[in-house]
């Protein structure tokens, strides 16, 4: 079996907050055409790792190479423009805006026209907004959030807000999608819905959404942080395990499930 291409190469990554070492010399290859799960106890460094990848944290040492460039110390907006988007463990939406407005806000980084360069609103700027709106409407349809498209997100149920946040990440048209506990706090039915969406995002929807490449072709590199081991074992092609800021194991789900160090640190005996 051929080894997949490396999408992101993390080497000797270290991150500290004062005397607290959040990440200790992490080495990890994230491959294309795979869903990679990152698991471990609370405080293991999982979210810190995603924050380094998308530019929220600046590591003191090490590198994160993506598209031939070390992105370890560049701004989050530049990382997003390069094709990396994420969701957050604690929902980070514009709470006073509607579902539609939140997704359109994500499209802002792609907008070339404005009132100064586009002239009157009914010129190039208007045509461009229509094109962006079509992509957003397809994402709303895909995530089955049409009933709440014009509702202010602060008024939505928790599970629906999680879907909106996933939609906002998709609106950035990423090549790499970072999902930080997308099912946290959900009931079984809501978890099943999100798991289905993750699989459909990864596989792509083909000609169901022919004019929206992110849905048509899918996102072929997903990094997932999740505590539900049933979900992780079902979805992930590869799993990395962190404990106290160090990587203690990496491998296929069946390998991780039977790894003595992982059992002792996190999974426990059945």
C-alpha positions as CSV (number, residue, x, y, z in Angstrom):
1,X,0.0,0.0,0.0
2,X,1.4,3.4,-1.0
3,X,2.2,5.9,1.7
4,X,-0.1,9.0,1.3
5,X,1.4,12.4,0.7
6,X,2.3,14.5,3.7
7,X,0.1,17.5,3.9
8,X,1.5,19.1,7.1
9,X,4.9,18.1,8.7
10,X,5.3,19.0,12.3
11,X,8.8,18.8,13.6
12,X,10.2,19.3,17.2
13,X,7.3,21.6,18.1
14,X,7.5,23.0,21.6
15,X,5.2,25.5,23.3
16,X,5.3,26.9,26.8
17,X,3.3,29.3,28.8
18,X,5.6,30.6,31.5
19,X,6.8,27.5,33.3
20,X,4.1,25.3,31.8
21,X,5.2,23.2,28.8
22,X,2.1,22.6,26.7
23,X,3.9,20.8,23.9
24,X,7.2,19.1,24.2
25,X,9.0,18.4,20.9
26,X,6.0,17.1,19.0
27,X,6.8,15.3,15.7
28,X,3.8,14.4,13.6
29,X,3.0,14.0,9.9
30,X,-0.5,14.8,8.8
31,X,-1.3,13.0,5.6
32,X,-3.5,13.9,2.6
33,X,-6.5,11.7,2.0
34,X,-6.8,10.8,5.6
35,X,-8.7,11.7,8.7
36,X,-6.2,12.1,11.5
37,X,-7.5,12.0,15.1
38,X,-5.6,13.6,18.0
39,X,-6.6,12.1,21.4
40,X,-5.5,12.3,25.0
41,X,-6.6,13.3,28.5
42,X,-7.7,16.9,29.2
43,X,-4.7,19.2,29.3
44,X,-2.6,16.9,27.1
45,X,-2.0,19.7,24.5
46,X,-4.4,18.7,21.8
47,X,-6.0,22.2,21.4
48,X,-2.6,23.8,21.8
49,X,-1.4,21.8,18.8
50,X,-4.3,23.0,16.6
51,X,-3.8,26.6,17.8
52,X,-0.1,26.3,16.6
53,X,-1.2,24.9,13.2
54,X,-3.6,27.7,12.5
55,X,-1.5,30.5,13.9
56,X,-3.3,31.3,17.2
57,X,-0.2,30.3,19.2
58,X,3.4,31.0,18.3
59,X,5.6,28.0,19.4
60,X,9.0,28.7,20.9
61,X,10.7,26.0,18.9
62,X,10.0,23.7,16.0
63,X,8.4,24.0,12.6
64,X,5.0,23.3,10.9
65,X,5.6,22.9,7.2
66,X,2.6,23.3,4.8
67,X,3.0,23.8,1.1
68,X,6.7,24.1,1.5
69,X,6.5,26.9,4.0
70,X,7.0,27.0,7.7
71,X,3.7,28.4,9.0
72,X,4.5,28.1,12.7
73,X,4.8,31.9,13.3
74,X,2.5,33.5,10.7
75,X,-0.9,35.1,11.4
76,X,-4.1,33.2,11.5
77,X,-5.6,35.1,8.6
78,X,-2.7,34.2,6.4
79,X,-3.0,30.6,7.4
80,X,-6.7,30.7,6.5
81,X,-5.9,32.1,3.1
82,X,-3.4,29.3,2.5
83,X,-6.2,26.8,3.0
84,X,-6.4,25.8,6.7
85,X,-9.7,26.3,8.5
86,X,-10.9,25.2,12.0
87,X,-13.8,24.9,14.4
88,X,-13.4,25.6,18.1
89,X,-14.0,23.6,21.2
90,X,-15.8,26.7,22.6
91,X,-18.0,28.1,19.9
92,X,-16.5,31.2,18.3
93,X,-19.3,32.7,16.2
94,X,-20.5,36.3,15.8
95,X,-23.3,35.9,18.3
96,X,-25.3,39.0,17.2
97,X,-25.4,37.9,13.5
98,X,-27.6,35.4,11.8
99,X,-26.5,32.1,10.5
100,X,-26.3,33.4,6.9
101,X,-24.4,36.5,8.0
102,X,-21.8,34.4,9.9
103,X,-21.1,32.3,6.9
104,X,-21.0,35.3,4.6
105,X,-18.5,36.9,7.0
106,X,-16.2,33.9,6.5
107,X,-16.3,34.6,2.7
108,X,-14.8,38.1,3.3
109,X,-11.2,36.9,2.8
110,X,-12.1,35.9,-0.8
111,X,-13.8,39.2,-1.7
112,X,-11.8,41.2,-4.2
113,X,-14.4,44.0,-4.9
114,X,-15.7,46.6,-2.5
115,X,-17.5,49.9,-2.9
116,X,-14.2,51.7,-3.8
117,X,-12.9,49.3,-6.4
118,X,-16.3,48.1,-7.6
119,X,-18.1,51.4,-8.1
120,X,-21.8,51.2,-7.5
121,X,-23.1,48.3,-5.6
122,X,-24.9,46.9,-8.7
123,X,-21.5,46.6,-10.5
124,X,-18.8,44.0,-10.0
125,X,-19.2,44.0,-6.2
126,X,-22.8,42.9,-6.5
127,X,-22.0,40.1,-9.0
128,X,-19.2,38.9,-6.7
129,X,-21.5,38.8,-3.7
130,X,-24.0,36.7,-5.6
131,X,-21.3,34.2,-6.3
132,X,-20.3,34.0,-2.7
133,X,-23.9,33.8,-1.6
134,X,-24.4,30.7,-3.8
135,X,-21.6,28.9,-2.1
136,X,-23.0,29.8,1.3
137,X,-26.5,28.7,0.4
138,X,-25.1,25.3,-0.7
139,X,-23.3,24.9,2.6
140,X,-26.5,25.8,4.5
141,X,-28.4,23.2,2.4
142,X,-25.7,20.5,2.9
143,X,-25.6,21.0,6.7
144,X,-29.4,21.0,6.9
145,X,-29.6,24.4,8.7
146,X,-32.0,26.1,6.2
147,X,-34.7,26.6,9.0
148,X,-32.2,28.8,11.0
149,X,-30.5,30.7,8.1
150,X,-32.0,34.0,9.2
151,X,-32.0,33.4,12.9
152,X,-29.5,35.1,15.2
153,X,-27.0,32.4,16.3
154,X,-27.1,33.4,20.0
155,X,-30.7,32.2,20.0
156,X,-30.0,28.8,18.5
157,X,-29.7,25.5,20.4
158,X,-26.1,24.5,21.2
159,X,-26.0,21.6,18.7
160,X,-27.3,23.9,15.9
161,X,-24.6,26.5,16.7
162,X,-22.0,23.8,16.3
163,X,-23.3,23.1,12.8
164,X,-23.1,26.8,12.0
165,X,-19.5,26.9,13.1
166,X,-18.8,23.9,10.9
167,X,-20.4,25.7,8.1
168,X,-18.3,28.8,8.6
169,X,-15.2,26.7,8.4
170,X,-16.4,25.2,5.2
171,X,-17.1,28.7,3.8
172,X,-13.3,29.3,3.9
173,X,-12.9,26.5,1.4
174,X,-10.1,24.8,3.2
175,X,-7.7,22.1,2.0
176,X,-7.2,21.2,5.6
177,X,-10.0,21.2,8.2
178,X,-9.2,21.2,11.9
179,X,-12.1,20.1,14.1
180,X,-11.7,20.7,17.8
181,X,-14.2,18.5,19.7
182,X,-17.1,19.1,17.2
183,X,-19.3,16.8,19.2
184,X,-18.6,18.0,22.7
185,X,-21.8,18.4,24.7
186,X,-24.1,16.8,22.2
187,X,-26.6,14.0,22.6
188,X,-26.4,10.8,20.6
189,X,-28.5,11.9,17.7
190,X,-26.6,15.1,17.3
191,X,-23.3,13.2,17.4
192,X,-24.5,10.9,14.7
193,X,-25.4,13.9,12.5
194,X,-22.0,15.5,12.9
195,X,-20.2,12.2,12.3
196,X,-22.2,11.8,9.1
197,X,-21.3,15.4,8.0
198,X,-17.6,14.7,8.7
199,X,-17.7,11.6,6.5
200,X,-19.6,13.5,3.7
201,X,-17.2,16.4,3.9
202,X,-14.2,14.1,3.6
203,X,-15.7,12.1,0.7
204,X,-17.2,14.9,-1.2
205,X,-20.7,15.1,-2.6
206,X,-19.9,15.0,-6.3
207,X,-22.4,16.6,-8.7
208,X,-25.0,17.2,-5.9
209,X,-23.2,20.6,-5.5
210,X,-21.5,21.0,-8.9
211,X,-20.8,24.8,-8.4
212,X,-19.4,24.5,-4.9
213,X,-16.0,22.8,-5.1
214,X,-15.6,22.5,-1.3
215,X,-18.7,20.3,-1.2
216,X,-18.3,18.7,-4.6
217,X,-14.7,17.5,-4.1
218,X,-14.6,17.4,-0.3
219,X,-11.8,18.1,2.1
220,X,-9.3,15.4,1.8
221,X,-7.3,16.2,5.0
222,X,-9.1,16.5,8.3
223,X,-7.6,16.7,11.8
224,X,-10.1,15.7,14.5
225,X,-9.9,16.2,18.3
226,X,-12.6,14.1,20.0
227,X,-13.1,12.3,23.3
228,X,-15.7,9.8,22.1
229,X,-13.5,6.8,21.3
230,X,-16.3,5.1,19.4
231,X,-16.4,8.0,17.0
232,X,-12.6,8.2,16.8
233,X,-12.2,4.5,16.0
234,X,-14.9,4.7,13.4
235,X,-13.8,7.8,11.6
236,X,-10.0,8.0,11.9
237,X,-7.5,6.5,9.5
238,X,-4.7,7.4,11.8
239,X,-4.5,8.4,15.5
240,X,-1.9,10.4,17.4
241,X,-2.0,10.3,21.2
242,X,-0.8,13.1,23.4
243,X,-0.2,13.0,27.2
244,X,1.2,15.9,29.2
245,X,2.3,17.7,26.0
246,X,4.2,14.7,24.6
247,X,3.2,12.3,21.8
248,X,3.2,8.9,23.3
249,X,1.8,6.9,20.4
250,X,0.8,7.1,16.7
251,X,-0.8,4.6,14.4
252,X,-3.9,3.0,13.0
253,X,-7.0,2.7,15.2
254,X,-6.5,-1.0,15.9
255,X,-2.9,-0.3,16.9
256,X,-3.8,2.5,19.2
257,X,-6.6,0.5,20.8
258,X,-4.2,-2.2,21.9
259,X,-1.2,0.0,22.8
260,X,-0.2,-0.5,26.5
261,X,1.0,3.1,26.9
262,X,-2.2,4.5,25.6
263,X,-4.4,2.2,27.7
264,X,-2.4,3.2,30.8
265,X,-2.5,7.0,30.0
266,X,-6.0,7.4,28.5
267,X,-8.2,4.5,27.3
268,X,-8.1,2.3,30.4
269,X,-9.0,-1.3,30.5
270,X,-12.4,-2.5,29.2
